[in-house]
């Protein structure tokens, strides 16, 4: 199955997005919020890093 069978070509998607009015983001990622997310995911980051190093 081709990506293009369910998605319009990139040029058309770009033109469609550019034709829409700009608006403010609904969610803003602050430094504090990003740090909390990183802390929450730290164990998963370490697990993935170990899995990659052991696979090599």
FENQUIMO-V373541 format. One line per field, one symbol per residue. ss: DSSP state (2 for helix, 1 for strand, 0 for the rest). psi: psi as a letter, one per 40 degrees, with the letter a starting at -180 (. if undefined). burial: + if it has 16 or more other C-alpha atoms within 10 Angstrom, else -. A space follows every 10 residues. Layout:
ss: ???
psi: ???
burial: ???
This chain:
ss: 0022200002 2222222220 0000000000 2222222222 2222222222 222220
psi: hidedeiiid ddddddddei iiiiidhhhi dddddddddd eddddddddd ddddd.
burial: ---------- ---------- ---------- ---------- ---------- ------
